[in-house]
């Protein structure tokens, strides 16, 4: 039977506005969290850990780790960590507002032919083929509904991806394989009905290969997840796996768990984790290039010394434009560091408690270019604060960092070089301590 295309992008039903789901007679009212669909569009690193970390740990890792996403187990009777003392609506709200992307995971019934002892003692996916594996489909719908109810309680809003964890199993027995596919079909279908995005986690060699074979060879047989999370511990932080065809769930619908259980320490806090690299939604996209003050380019590869009389340089125009953006009166964009321009630099320096002169040194450039809000930035961040950091790095160092507004690997390397130069912990993350040094002109 030809199945219709997934329709989770359609407008949500009225019942999902201020969602109140009713299942088994229980009304569940959502927490009012940050109202951010998660993980949204993002390219970068994430980690997952059995128990949601404490707030202290999340804060330490926010400011010092490369990770921007965290996997959390929210439902499923087969979870290894049924107790989640930290996982509350307040915890979710705090992480989302801090910029974390959340990957909510359900670990419920496993494949009927699993050989893992713990799962053999628990409910498994029903392999009965009667009525096209009706029992397996009913289980999938139930798990999806339960996951949505818990996500709603926690404040994880419609449009977010919910992930089903189907651990490794032998995909050769027909009823085991087809019942698992039927279960995941129903999981996806029910999530779409309730306004959420469907994700599935599994080992590359079993569950992921099974799904990819269906995608390539039997595309009308089952509803497939919108996003996949591939467990392939090959040590490569990329999106590839030798078990999955290169065109499946690409370019922005994959998470690659590239390293299994190990302990990492960031900000003095150690957590046992799995490591992941992902590109989801539209990925992390650089903002569109824009000129300032109508026709001035601030995104220069270098910012050097500007003295009285310096003329006909892009840097002078950038200086004059930036002073105008900072509301310094009387500065015209002439391309010459003239009397009015020098006076403008003096006014701005005085407003920052600096010695009053009209010279733009590299340090002064850094201070002028970074002036503004100071959010935490790391690989995958985008937007105006990234532009300001990239410009400041080009004033501080001779690395000619591309000024794109996308915090990529080149920017990460430049931040690490800067941190080393000024005696900061080398993290590649622009957290408060790095912002402080950049805004003070330290180099």
Secondary structure as the mmCIF struct_conf table of DSSP 4:
data_model
#
loop_
_struct_conf.conf_type_id
_struct_conf.id
_struct_conf.beg_label_comp_id
_struct_conf.beg_label_asym_id
_struct_conf.beg_label_seq_id
_struct_conf.end_label_comp_id
_struct_conf.end_label_asym_id
_struct_conf.end_label_seq_id
HELX_LH_PP_P HELX_LH_PP_P1 UNK A 2 UNK A 6
TURN_TY1_P TURN_TY1_P1 UNK A 8 UNK A 9
BEND BEND1 UNK A 10 UNK A 10
HELX_LH_PP_P HELX_LH_PP_P2 UNK A 11 UNK A 13
HELX_RH_3T_P HELX_RH_3T_P1 UNK A 14 UNK A 16
TURN_TY1_P TURN_TY1_P2 UNK A 17 UNK A 19
STRN STRN1 UNK A 20 UNK A 23
TURN_TY1_P TURN_TY1_P3 UNK A 24 UNK A 25
STRN STRN2 UNK A 26 UNK A 29
HELX_LH_PP_P HELX_LH_PP_P3 UNK A 30 UNK A 31
BEND BEND2 UNK A 38 UNK A 39
BEND BEND3 UNK A 41 UNK A 41
STRN STRN3 UNK A 42 UNK A 48
BEND BEND4 UNK A 50 UNK A 51
HELX_LH_PP_P HELX_LH_PP_P4 UNK A 52 UNK A 54
HELX_RH_AL_P HELX_RH_AL_P1 UNK A 55 UNK A 64
BEND BEND5 UNK A 65 UNK A 66
STRN STRN4 UNK A 67 UNK A 75
TURN_TY1_P TURN_TY1_P4 UNK A 77 UNK A 78
BEND BEND6 UNK A 80 UNK A 80
TURN_TY1_P TURN_TY1_P5 UNK A 85 UNK A 86
BEND BEND7 UNK A 88 UNK A 88
HELX_RH_AL_P HELX_RH_AL_P2 UNK A 89 UNK A 98
TURN_TY1_P TURN_TY1_P6 UNK A 99 UNK A 99
STRN STRN5 UNK A 101 UNK A 106
HELX_LH_PP_P HELX_LH_PP_P5 UNK A 109 UNK A 109
STRN STRN6 UNK A 110 UNK A 110
HELX_LH_PP_P HELX_LH_PP_P6 UNK A 111 UNK A 111
TURN_TY1_P TURN_TY1_P7 UNK A 112 UNK A 113
HELX_RH_AL_P HELX_RH_AL_P3 UNK A 117 UNK A 120
TURN_TY1_P TURN_TY1_P8 UNK A 121 UNK A 121
BEND BEND8 UNK A 122 UNK A 122
STRN STRN7 UNK A 124 UNK A 124
HELX_RH_AL_P HELX_RH_AL_P4 UNK A 130 UNK A 154
TURN_TY1_P TURN_TY1_P9 UNK A 155 UNK A 155
TURN_TY1_P TURN_TY1_P10 UNK A 158 UNK A 159
STRN STRN8 UNK A 161 UNK A 166
BEND BEND9 UNK A 173 UNK A 173
HELX_RH_AL_P HELX_RH_AL_P5 UNK A 174 UNK A 193
TURN_TY1_P TURN_TY1_P11 UNK A 194 UNK A 195
STRN STRN9 UNK A 197 UNK A 203
HELX_RH_PI_P HELX_RH_PI_P1 UNK A 204 UNK A 208
HELX_RH_AL_P HELX_RH_AL_P6 UNK A 209 UNK A 217
TURN_TY1_P TURN_TY1_P12 UNK A 219 UNK A 221
BEND BEND10 UNK A 222 UNK A 222
HELX_LH_PP_P HELX_LH_PP_P7 UNK A 223 UNK A 225
BEND BEND11 UNK A 226 UNK A 226
STRN STRN10 UNK A 227 UNK A 231
BEND BEND12 UNK A 234 UNK A 235
BEND BEND13 UNK A 238 UNK A 239
TURN_TY1_P TURN_TY1_P13 UNK A 242 UNK A 243
BEND BEND14 UNK A 244 UNK A 244
TURN_TY1_P TURN_TY1_P14 UNK A 246 UNK A 252
STRN STRN11 UNK A 253 UNK A 266
TURN_TY1_P TURN_TY1_P15 UNK A 267 UNK A 268
STRN STRN12 UNK A 269 UNK A 280
TURN_TY1_P TURN_TY1_P16 UNK A 281 UNK A 282
BEND BEND15 UNK A 284 UNK A 284
HELX_LH_PP_P HELX_LH_PP_P8 UNK A 286 UNK A 289
STRN STRN13 UNK A 292 UNK A 292
TURN_TY1_P TURN_TY1_P17 UNK A 293 UNK A 295
STRN STRN14 UNK A 296 UNK A 296
BEND BEND16 UNK A 301 UNK A 301
STRN STRN15 UNK A 306 UNK A 306
TURN_TY1_P TURN_TY1_P18 UNK A 308 UNK A 309
STRN STRN16 UNK A 311 UNK A 311
BEND BEND17 UNK A 312 UNK A 312
HELX_RH_AL_P HELX_RH_AL_P7 UNK A 314 UNK A 325
TURN_TY1_P TURN_TY1_P19 UNK A 326 UNK A 327
TURN_TY1_P TURN_TY1_P20 UNK A 329 UNK A 330
BEND BEND18 UNK A 335 UNK A 335
STRN STRN17 UNK A 336 UNK A 336
HELX_RH_AL_P HELX_RH_AL_P8 UNK A 339 UNK A 351
TURN_TY1_P TURN_TY1_P21 UNK A 352 UNK A 353
STRN STRN18 UNK A 360 UNK A 360
HELX_RH_AL_P HELX_RH_AL_P9 UNK A 362 UNK A 370
BEND BEND19 UNK A 372 UNK A 372
STRN STRN19 UNK A 377 UNK A 377
TURN_TY1_P TURN_TY1_P22 UNK A 379 UNK A 380
STRN STRN20 UNK A 382 UNK A 382
BEND BEND20 UNK A 383 UNK A 383
HELX_RH_AL_P HELX_RH_AL_P10 UNK A 384 UNK A 396
BEND BEND21 UNK A 397 UNK A 399
BEND BEND22 UNK A 405 UNK A 405
STRN STRN21 UNK A 406 UNK A 406
HELX_RH_AL_P HELX_RH_AL_P11 UNK A 409 UNK A 422
TURN_TY1_P TURN_TY1_P23 UNK A 423 UNK A 423
BEND BEND23 UNK A 428 UNK A 428
STRN STRN22 UNK A 430 UNK A 430
HELX_RH_AL_P HELX_RH_AL_P12 UNK A 432 UNK A 440
TURN_TY1_P TURN_TY1_P24 UNK A 441 UNK A 441
#
